[in-house]
Amino acid sequence: MAAAKKRKTPEARIYDTFIVGAGISGLCAAIKMKKEGYHDFKIIEKATRVGGTWRENTYPGCGCDVPSSLYSFSFALSSKWSHLFARQPEILSYLEEVSEDFGINELIEFGTELEHAEWDESRHLWVLDTNKGQTLARTVVFATGPITEAQIPSLPGLDSFKGEMFHSAKWNHDYDLTGKRVAVIGTGASAIQFVPQIQPKVKELHVFQRTAPWVLPKPDMDLGDTSKQLINKLPIIQKSWRKAVATSLNVINFGLRNPAALKPVSTAAKQLLRVQVKDKTLRKAVTPDFTLGCKRILFANNYYPALQADNANLIPHGLVEVEGNTVIAANGERHEVDVIIWGTGFEVSHPPIGRKVIDANGDRLSDLWKDTSPEAYLGATMKDVPNAFLVLGPNVLVYDSFIGLAEAQLDYIIDGLKKVKQKGITRFAIKPPVLKAHNDKVQKHLKTTVFNSGGCKSYYLDQNGRNFAAWPWSLKELKRRLSDFNVGDYEVVYQSAEKKKAA
Ligand SMILES: Cc1cc2nc3c(=O)[nH]c(=O)nc-3n(C[C@H](O)[C@H](O)[C@H](O)COP(=O)(O)OP(=O)(O)OC[C@H]3O[C@@H](n4cnc5c(N)ncnc54)[C@H](O)[C@@H]3O)c2cc1C
């Protein structure tokens, strides 16, 4: 049992709902609640700006791998995108504009971090401690993000490194890479975006690759002023494009659930590699040895050319040790470098919000998740965590825009909030048998998907090899399941029963 934090004098003000985080999910929650006529909510954000992921990740080349027509809110399509796939600064501006246009900015309490959230069983309230004081709320929406915690491996000798060192998610823009000897660790989604940007300016670029990713050509395009004006005048273009992108992602998703269907794509991708990478040794080193789709498919046109530049050196092994300023690969290859850039991704199987939340039994979620990853019902509600929702929680990941997933989940959450209010429910918690049956089915169906059977170790799998991230069916099915908050799935306490008990 976690030691309960000493409570301060409670604020008189009790909110209906408390939203934590003002990234895409938190903004979407606030917009949808406002639209439904809910005004009794508070939204906090620990940073001083909205944007979440797109505020934090500013590395060179950072951008979206889903076309912007789809990576945008369904209720706020934009005609301003400069490319088919938007870059980070544009996505951040878009989110700031949406927040302003929908009147959310003024509702956000910036610079406010949730430090401790504890369920008070006697009052059916959440007691929420922030760096600015205490708030009480009947319900909470944790929109604190699925991919936030930069992961840096602890390696022997790392302490002895005297050069510069930073993670892609905390890019040091004050450090000039010009003429420097650079080690990039990792070849995931962020690395393949920043490697081509830094390669032309550095003296030496050593890229440590543990697993060769599938990198397909990115069908990107500059959208000039004429296209933007046309899209602005004829929004139907944007809508049709959005539909077309969604349809093609559905096809990819079908392949991920039925790996044999993606065989022609991987054959074509390997043929393309022959054209793109002339050197046979390098080509062999960058050819993936797992089924396409097992790890997130990456898209780039400039990654392989960057690796073939004279100053670039792909090391098809992980970094295992550091000795002073010398980085040492698993095959013993050694290089003296001035800077290490970690493109090692994020710790996603244990969301940091777990360290702040105490459930109805007095247990800290991170303690419960110590030996496993979290489970939730439809990625949203957790066992013994009453009156609370997660956005983009476990097992809702579909190869699509996260914005679409967040919107679908928030439709479920807001339907739930509405029903709870209408029915006078003061406490609701997912029924353990419902949660178990759901997750057993999810895990059973994941077995045949490429994520579990494709022969890779991806971030979808936790330390025990359990897939905590993916949804095994179609996006349509996820949306169908999220279209109705079935009160029957929850153990509930009604206000009338409470009153009777008190009398
Ligand atoms: C580099 C990178 C590239 C990506 N590219 C894509 C892509 O191409 N396509 C795609 O679909 N998805 C992509 N994603 C996934 C991306 O995370 C989601 O698309 C989306 O931005 C998630 O939004 P969110 O609001 O749920 O979380 P976040 O954007 O992480 O926002 C969470 C917010 O909560 C705040 N917060 C957290 N804890 C607290 C606390 N205790 N108190 C107060 N505030 C708190 C944070 O400061 C943050 O602002 C990418 C992720 C990364 C890291």
The ligand as an SDF file (V2000), in Angstrom:
LIG
                    3D

 53 58  0  0  0  0  0  0  0  0999 V2000
    8.7660   12.3350  -32.1390 C   0  0  0  0  0  0  0  0  0  0  0  0
    7.3410   11.8670  -32.2400 C   0  0  0  0  0  0  0  0  0  0  0  0
    6.7400   11.7960  -33.4950 C   0  0  0  0  0  0  0  0  0  0  0  0
    5.4220   11.3670  -33.5980 C   0  0  0  0  0  0  0  0  0  0  0  0
    4.8720   11.2990  -34.8390 N   0  0  0  0  0  0  0  0  0  0  0  0
    3.6000   10.8920  -34.9630 C   0  0  0  0  0  0  0  0  0  0  0  0
    3.0010   10.8020  -36.2510 C   0  0  0  0  0  0  0  0  0  0  0  0
    3.6490   11.0590  -37.2540 O   0  0  0  0  0  0  0  0  0  0  0  0
    1.7200   10.3950  -36.3340 N   0  0  0  0  0  0  0  0  0  0  0  0
    0.9880   10.0820  -35.2220 C   0  0  0  0  0  0  0  0  0  0  0  0
   -0.1800    9.7350  -35.3500 O   0  0  0  0  0  0  0  0  0  0  0  0
    1.5260   10.1770  -33.9840 N   0  0  0  0  0  0  0  0  0  0  0  0
    2.7990   10.5530  -33.8380 C   0  0  0  0  0  0  0  0  0  0  0  0
    3.3630   10.6100  -32.5980 N   0  0  0  0  0  0  0  0  0  0  0  0
    2.5650   10.2480  -31.4130 C   0  0  0  0  0  0  0  0  0  0  0  0
    2.1020   11.5260  -30.6700 C   0  0  0  0  0  0  0  0  0  0  0  0
    2.5590   11.4210  -29.3660 O   0  0  0  0  0  0  0  0  0  0  0  0
    0.6040   11.6490  -30.7430 C   0  0  0  0  0  0  0  0  0  0  0  0
    0.2610   11.8060  -32.1050 O   0  0  0  0  0  0  0  0  0  0  0  0
    0.0020   12.8410  -29.9960 C   0  0  0  0  0  0  0  0  0  0  0  0
    0.7760   13.9940  -30.0990 O   0  0  0  0  0  0  0  0  0  0  0  0
   -0.2610   12.5150  -28.5350 C   0  0  0  0  0  0  0  0  0  0  0  0
   -0.9420   13.5900  -27.9680 O   0  0  0  0  0  0  0  0  0  0  0  0
   -1.3540   13.5920  -26.4270 P   0  0  0  0  0  0  0  0  0  0  0  0
   -2.0210   14.8790  -26.1690 O   0  0  0  0  0  0  0  0  0  0  0  0
   -2.0870   12.3590  -26.1210 O   0  0  0  0  0  0  0  0  0  0  0  0
    0.0300   13.4910  -25.6570 O   0  0  0  0  0  0  0  0  0  0  0  0
    1.1930   14.5410  -25.5780 P   0  0  0  0  0  0  0  0  0  0  0  0
    1.3720   15.2080  -26.8750 O   0  0  0  0  0  0  0  0  0  0  0  0
    2.3620   13.8390  -25.0030 O   0  0  0  0  0  0  0  0  0  0  0  0
    0.6630   15.6330  -24.5470 O   0  0  0  0  0  0  0  0  0  0  0  0
    0.5350   15.3670  -23.1740 C   0  0  0  0  0  0  0  0  0  0  0  0
    0.5540   16.6900  -22.4190 C   0  0  0  0  0  0  0  0  0  0  0  0
    0.3220   16.4360  -21.0420 O   0  0  0  0  0  0  0  0  0  0  0  0
    1.1910   17.2460  -20.2680 C   0  0  0  0  0  0  0  0  0  0  0  0
    1.4030   16.5680  -18.9750 N   0  0  0  0  0  0  0  0  0  0  0  0
    1.9430   15.3400  -18.7730 C   0  0  0  0  0  0  0  0  0  0  0  0
    1.9710   15.0480  -17.4680 N   0  0  0  0  0  0  0  0  0  0  0  0
    1.4460   16.1100  -16.8180 C   0  0  0  0  0  0  0  0  0  0  0  0
    1.2060   16.4000  -15.4430 C   0  0  0  0  0  0  0  0  0  0  0  0
    1.5260   15.5280  -14.4880 N   0  0  0  0  0  0  0  0  0  0  0  0
    0.6340   17.5870  -15.1260 N   0  0  0  0  0  0  0  0  0  0  0  0
    0.2910   18.4770  -16.0980 C   0  0  0  0  0  0  0  0  0  0  0  0
    0.5150   18.2520  -17.4110 N   0  0  0  0  0  0  0  0  0  0  0  0
    1.0700   17.0850  -17.7730 C   0  0  0  0  0  0  0  0  0  0  0  0
    2.4570   17.3230  -21.1200 C   0  0  0  0  0  0  0  0  0  0  0  0
    3.2510   18.4380  -20.7750 O   0  0  0  0  0  0  0  0  0  0  0  0
    1.8790   17.4180  -22.5140 C   0  0  0  0  0  0  0  0  0  0  0  0
    1.6880   18.7420  -22.9230 O   0  0  0  0  0  0  0  0  0  0  0  0
    4.6870   11.0070  -32.4410 C   0  0  0  0  0  0  0  0  0  0  0  0
    5.3140   11.0540  -31.1970 C   0  0  0  0  0  0  0  0  0  0  0  0
    6.6240   11.4710  -31.0880 C   0  0  0  0  0  0  0  0  0  0  0  0
    7.2670   11.5070  -29.7320 C   0  0  0  0  0  0  0  0  0  0  0  0
  1  2  1  0
  2  3  1  0
  2 52  2  0
  3  4  2  0
  4  5  1  0
  4 50  1  0
  5  6  2  0
  6  7  1  0
  6 13  1  0
  7  8  2  0
  7  9  1  0
  9 10  1  0
 10 11  2  0
 10 12  1  0
 12 13  2  0
 13 14  1  0
 14 15  1  0
 14 50  1  0
 15 16  1  0
 16 17  1  0
 16 18  1  0
 18 19  1  0
 18 20  1  0
 20 21  1  0
 20 22  1  0
 22 23  1  0
 23 24  1  0
 24 25  2  0
 24 26  1  0
 24 27  1  0
 27 28  1  0
 28 29  2  0
 28 30  1  0
 28 31  1  0
 31 32  1  0
 32 33  1  0
 33 34  1  0
 33 48  1  0
 34 35  1  0
 35 36  1  0
 35 46  1  0
 36 37  1  0
 36 45  1  0
 37 38  2  0
 38 39  1  0
 39 40  1  0
 39 45  2  0
 40 41  1  0
 40 42  2  0
 42 43  1  0
 43 44  2  0
 44 45  1  0
 46 47  1  0
 46 48  1  0
 48 49  1  0
 50 51  2  0
 51 52  1  0
 52 53  1  0
M  END
$$$$
